């Protein structure tokens, strides 16, 4: 299908002909809405509306539905899509509440033309989205991948651990900035931990024996104040998280119970339990392959003709969950060294060092995530794992 021409409908079943397709290319200032209805012809129309103007969008949908009804279509099926990204899921909920079948698409799953330079405009992207959703509705699962839209409660619950991760990165940035400023003047013996550290700046000397310059000292003091604010916010977020995860009162939230169940395993703390539950275990999975694929820990082989090699893991899943899973795998070896998973790792690695251990820890992370999924869903404890009461 040419990316520059309109979509030409083939002879399709009656329900397909009675469907109205819309695809939106969203930006801050303008929304481009590509529309296609087999009953109204084989051309794709593109409409521009102000960004965020859902009233204009619904009016456009209403006009197109009315045109189809004038063609003796009793029931108009309206299918819409847009890429996951800047606008989040609020628009999805608006469309669904107005009876529109909306799909949020994974932008990385959309096919592109590889013959020459990749031509990209909002108009072309809108039409490309439209062709993808038409193929999806016709039963082609490879045309695009649909993102599961979380409920407002699930989306809001993620804010706690995501805010902590952002604050921790900000705290590290302030610490590194202070260290970098001092190292440029030859001060290397740094241990910025206690609350009175900044008061000792007057006693420090540069590498060539001078006192710290006045402007540099002021800049470090300001950076230190920002660091203290961020550190206090991290403590507040962690206290809120711990009250939720380590609470003893029964909770009506199934995810909270799963987090409390996970922290009973020796070596899994409140942060690991929170991220895994809010990012992975909050949604249903049918089998272990879906769990590993969602976390991005499935293999990516390359097998074409005489060329065969392993490309590692595909990394196509949830990045936050994948990072936590690998970190948790290393700690699992320390705190659950007698478990079946740890023994499997030691048997495979043996006395080998370096790269082999890092490769095998990815395999252990995959097995561990699957085992923990079974644990929170069925109560089946990983073989040989220590559970605290």
C-alpha positions in Angstrom: 0.0 0.0 0.0 1.5 3.3 -1.1 2.0 5.8 1.7 1.2 8.7 -0.5 -2.1 7.6 -2.0 -5.5 7.2 -0.6 -7.0 3.9 0.7 -9.0 2.0 -1.9 -11.6 -0.3 -0.3 -12.1 -3.8 -1.6 -15.4 -5.6 -1.6 -15.9 -6.2 2.1 -18.7 -7.5 4.3 -21.7 -5.3 5.1 -20.5 -4.4 8.6 -17.2 -3.1 7.3 -19.0 -0.9 4.7 -21.1 0.6 7.5 -18.0 1.5 9.5 -16.7 5.0 10.0 -12.9 5.1 10.5 -11.0 8.0 12.1 -7.3 8.4 12.9 -5.9 11.4 14.8 -2.4 12.9 14.6 -2.2 14.9 17.8 -0.1 17.9 18.5 -0.3 20.8 21.0 -1.8 23.3 18.6 -3.6 21.2 15.9 -5.2 17.9 15.6 -5.3 16.3 12.2 -8.2 13.9 11.8 -8.1 11.5 8.8 -11.5 9.9 8.0 -12.6 7.1 5.8 -16.0 5.6 5.2 -16.5 2.9 2.5 -20.1 4.0 2.0 -19.0 7.5 1.2 -16.2 6.6 -1.3 -12.7 5.4 -1.4 -10.9 8.6 -0.5 -9.3 9.6 2.8 -10.3 13.1 4.0 -8.1 15.0 6.4 -9.7 17.7 8.7 -7.8 20.1 11.0 -9.2 21.1 14.3 -7.7 23.1 17.2 -5.7 20.9 19.6 -7.7 19.8 22.6 -11.1 20.9 21.1 -13.1 17.7 21.8 -16.3 19.6 21.0 -15.2 20.2 17.4 -14.0 16.6 17.1 -17.4 15.2 18.2 -19.2 17.6 15.9 -17.1 16.2 13.0 -17.9 12.7 14.0 -21.6 13.6 14.2 -21.6 15.1 10.7 -20.0 12.0 9.2 -22.3 9.7 11.0 -25.3 11.7 9.7 -24.0 11.3 6.1 -23.8 7.6 6.6 -27.3 7.5 7.9 -28.5 9.4 4.8 -27.1 6.4 2.9 -29.6 4.1 4.7 -27.1 2.9 7.2 -29.1 2.0 10.3 -26.2 1.4 12.7 -22.9 3.2 12.2 -19.9 1.6 13.8 -17.3 4.4 14.6 -13.7 3.3 15.0 -11.1 5.8 16.0 -7.4 5.6 16.9 -4.4 7.8 17.9 -0.8 7.2 19.0 0.1 6.7 22.6 2.1 9.7 23.9 1.7 13.3 24.8 -2.0 13.4 25.3 -2.2 10.3 27.5 -5.5 8.5 27.9 -8.0 11.2 28.8 -9.0 11.6 25.1 -9.6 7.8 24.9 -12.1 8.0 27.8 -13.9 11.0 26.2 -14.4 9.0 22.9 -15.4 5.8 24.6 -18.0 7.7 26.8 -19.5 9.0 23.5 -20.0 5.5 22.1 -16.9 5.6 19.8 -14.7 2.5 19.6 -11.3 4.0 20.2 -7.8 2.3 20.1 -4.6 3.8 21.5 -1.8 2.5 19.2 1.9 1.8 20.0 3.7 4.2 17.6 6.7 1.9 17.4 4.5 -1.0 16.0 3.4 1.0 12.9 5.1 -0.1 9.6 7.0 2.5 7.6 8.3 2.6 4.0 12.0 1.6 4.0 12.7 2.1 0.2 14.3 5.5 0.6 14.4 8.4 3.1 11.6 8.3 5.6 9.1 11.1 4.6 7.3 12.4 7.7 4.5 15.0 7.8 1.5 15.1 10.1 -0.8 14.6 7.1 1.0 11.4 6.0 1.2 10.1 9.6 -2.6 10.6 10.0 -3.3 8.6 6.9 -0.8 5.9 8.0 -2.6 5.6 11.3 -5.9 5.3 9.4 -4.6 2.4 7.2 -3.3 0.7 10.3 -6.6 0.8 12.1 -8.5 -0.3 9.0 -6.2 -3.3 8.7 -6.6 -4.1 12.4 -10.4 -4.0 12.2 -10.2 -6.3 9.2 -8.4 -8.9 11.3 -4.7 -8.2 10.6 -2.9 -8.3 14.0 0.4 -7.2 12.4 -0.9 -3.9 11.1 -0.5 -2.3 14.6 -0.4 -3.0 18.3 -3.0 -1.7 20.6 -2.1 -0.3 24.0 -4.2 -1.4 26.9 -5.7 1.9 28.4 -5.5 1.8 32.2 -8.5 2.9 34.3 -8.2 6.4 36.0 -7.5 4.6 39.3 -4.8 2.5 37.8 -3.2 5.5 36.1 -3.3 7.6 39.3 -1.8 4.8 41.4 1.3 4.8 39.2 2.1 8.3 40.2 3.6 7.3 43.5 6.5 5.2 42.4 7.1 7.2 39.2 7.4 10.4 41.2 9.9 8.7 43.5 12.0 7.6 40.5 12.0 11.1 39.1 12.9 12.6 42.5 15.8 10.1 42.9 17.2 11.0 39.5 16.9 14.7 40.4 18.6 14.0 43.8 21.5 12.2 42.0 21.8 15.1 39.6 22.2 17.7 42.4 24.8 15.5 44.1 26.8 15.0 40.9 26.6 18.7 40.2 28.1 19.6 43.6 30.9 17.0 43.2 31.7 18.2 39.7 32.0 21.8 40.9 34.4 20.8 43.6 36.4 18.4 41.5 37.1 21.2 39.0 39.0 22.9 41.8 40.9 19.8 42.9 38.7 18.8 45.9 38.2 15.1 45.5 37.6 13.7 49.0 33.9 14.0 48.9 31.2 12.4 51.1 28.1 14.5 50.8 25.9 12.8 53.3 25.4 14.6 56.6 23.2 17.6 57.1 26.0 19.9 58.2 28.3 19.1 55.2 27.7 22.5 53.6 28.9 24.3 56.8 32.4 22.9 56.2 32.9 24.6 52.9 34.8 27.5 54.5 37.5 25.0 55.7 38.0 23.4 52.3 40.9 24.3 50.2 41.4 23.9 46.4 44.0 21.7 44.9 46.4 24.6 44.8 45.8 25.6 48.4 43.3 28.5 48.0 39.9 28.9 49.7 36.9 28.0 47.7 36.0 31.1 45.5 33.1 33.2 46.7 30.8 32.7 43.7 31.5 29.0 43.6 30.6 28.7 47.3 27.3 30.5 46.8 26.4 28.3 43.8 27.2 25.1 45.8 25.1 26.4 48.8 22.1 27.0 46.4 22.5 23.6 44.9 22.7 22.1 48.4 19.4 23.8 49.4 17.7 22.3 46.3 19.2 18.9 47.2 17.7 19.1 50.7 14.3 19.9 49.3 14.4 16.9 46.9 15.7 14.6 49.6 12.8 15.6 51.9 10.3 14.9 49.1 11.8 11.5 48.5 11.3 10.7 52.2 7.7 11.8 52.1 6.9 9.7 49.0 8.7 6.6 50.5 6.8 7.1 53.8 3.5 7.1 51.9 4.5 4.0 49.9 5.5 2.1 53.1 2.2 3.0 54.8 0.4 1.5 51.8 2.6 -1.6 51.3 3.3 -2.5 54.9 -0.1 -1.7 56.3 -1.9 -4.4 58.3 -5.5 -3.4 57.6 -7.3 -5.3 54.8 -7.5 -3.3 51.6 -10.2 -3.4 48.9 -7.6 -2.7 46.3 -6.4 -6.0 44.7 -3.0 -4.4 43.8 -2.3 -3.4 47.3 -2.9 -7.0 48.5 -0.5 -8.2 45.8 2.2 -5.7 46.9 1.8 -6.9 50.5 2.0 -10.5 49.3 5.3 -9.8 47.4 7.1 -8.1 50.3 6.6 -11.3 52.3 9.3 -12.9 50.0 12.7 -12.4 51.5 14.7 -9.9 49.4 11.8 -8.1 47.8 11.3 -4.6 49.3 8.5 -2.1 49.1 9.9 -0.4 45.9 10.2 -3.6 44.0 6.8 -4.8 45.0 5.2 -1.4 44.1 6.8 -1.1 40.6 6.1 -4.7 39.6 2.5 -4.6 40.8 1.6 -1.1 39.4 3.5 -1.6 36.1 2.9 -5.3 35.4 0.7 -7.3 37.7 -2.2 -4.9 37.7 -3.3 -6.2 34.4 -4.4 -9.8 33.4 -2.1 -12.1 31.4 -3.1 -15.4 29.8 0.3 -17.2 30.0 3.9 -16.7 30.9 4.9 -15.7 27.4 2.7 -12.6 27.6 4.2 -11.7 31.0 7.8 -11.9 29.6 6.8 -10.1 26.4 5.2 -7.2 28.3 8.3 -6.7 30.4 10.5 -6.9 27.3 12.6 -10.0 28.3 11.8 -12.2 25.3 14.6 -13.3 23.0 15.1 -11.6 19.6 16.7 -14.1 17.3 18.0 -13.2 13.8 17.6 -16.2 11.4 17.7 -15.3 7.7 19.3 -17.6 5.1 22.8 -18.6 6.3 22.9 -15.8 8.9 21.9 -16.9 12.4 22.7 -15.1 15.6 21.1 -14.0 18.9 20.3 -10.3 19.2 19.6 -10.5 22.9 16.3 -9.5 24.4 13.9 -7.4 22.3 13.4 -4.6 25.0 10.0 -3.9 23.5 8.1 -3.9 26.8 7.8 -1.8 30.0 11.2 -0.2 30.6 10.6 0.5 34.3 9.5 -3.1 35.0 12.5 -4.5 33.1 15.0 -2.4 35.0 13.5 -3.4 38.3 13.4 -7.1 37.2 17.1 -7.2 36.5 18.0 -5.4 39.7 15.7 -7.8 41.6 17.4 -10.8 40.0 20.8 -9.8 41.4 19.3 -9.4 44.9 17.4 -12.7 44.6 20.8 -14.5 44.3 21.9 -12.8 47.5 18.8 -13.2 49.7 17.2 -16.4 48.1 20.4 -18.3 47.4 18.8 -21.7 48.2 15.8 -21.2 46.0 15.4 -23.3 42.8 15.8 -20.2 40.6 19.1 -19.3 42.2 20.4 -22.9 42.0 19.5 -23.0 38.3 21.5 -19.8 37.8 24.5 -21.2 39.6 24.4 -24.5 37.7 24.3 -22.7 34.3 27.0 -20.1 35.2 29.4 -22.3 37.2 32.8 -20.7 37.7 32.4 -18.4 34.7 32.8 -14.6 35.2 32.0 -11.4 33.4 29.7 -11.3 30.4 28.2 -14.8 30.8 26.9 -13.9 34.3 25.3 -10.7 32.9 23.7 -12.6 30.1 22.3 -15.3 32.4 21.0 -12.7 34.9 18.6 -11.6 32.2 17.4 -15.1 31.8 17.0 -15.3 35.6 15.0 -12.0 35.6 12.6 -13.5 33.1 12.1 -16.6 35.1 11.7 -14.6 38.3 9.0 -12.3 36.9 7.0 -15.2 35.7 7.4 -17.0 39.0 6.3 -13.9 40.9 3.3 -13.5 38.6 2.2 -17.0 39.4 2.8 -16.3 43.1 0.5 -13.2 43.2 -2.2 -14.8 41.0 -2.3 -18.3 42.5 -0.3 -18.1 45.8 2.2 -20.6 44.5 5.5 -19.7 46.2 8.7 -20.0 44.1 10.3 -23.4 44.9 12.7 -23.1 47.8 12.0 -19.4 48.4 12.0 -18.0 52.0 8.7 -16.4 52.9 8.3 -14.2 56.1 5.2 -14.4 58.1 
